[in-house]
Amino acid sequence: FRRVLQVLINLIGNAIAYSPEESQVWIRLDRQGPWATVTVADQGKGLSESEQRRVFDKFERLGRGGDGGSGLGLYISARLARAMDGELTVESAPGQGARFTLALPAEN
C-alpha cells in the first residue's frame, strides 16, 4: 500500500507542478485483464519522444530548474513499480500533456 501511495503522490504532484494554472488533472482507475491500472493525465506542455525515453532516468528533470526537485521521483516510482511486478509508462506528445500509467498485477 505504501509503495503504491508513494508512486501516486509523485505522479499527481508532478501532474500539478507541470500543468498550467486553471488546468485539469485526471485520475483513472481500470482493470485490464490481470492488471489493475491507474492513469494520471495532465494538460501540461507534453513530452517529446526523446524526453519520454529519458523521463524515468535518475536525476532527469527535463530542463526544469529552481524548484528544489532532485530528478529522482519518477526514477524511484518506476523502480517501485518493477519491484511490485508492475510497470510505469508514459504517453505524451508536445502540446498535449502527459499520461502516466501505473500497471500492477490485480489481486483476485
Sequence and secondary structure as in RCSB ss.txt:
>XXXX:A:sequence
FRRVLQVLINLIGNAIAYSPEESQVWIRLDRQGPWATVTVADQGKGLSESEQRRVFDKFERLGRGGDGGSGLGLY
ISARLARAMDGELTVESAPGQGARFTLALPAEN
>XXXX:A:secstr
 HHHHHHHHHHHHHHHHTS TT   EEEEEEETTEEEEEEE  S    HHHHHHTTSTT  TT  SS   S HHH
HHHHHHHHTT EEEEEE TTS EEEEEEEE   
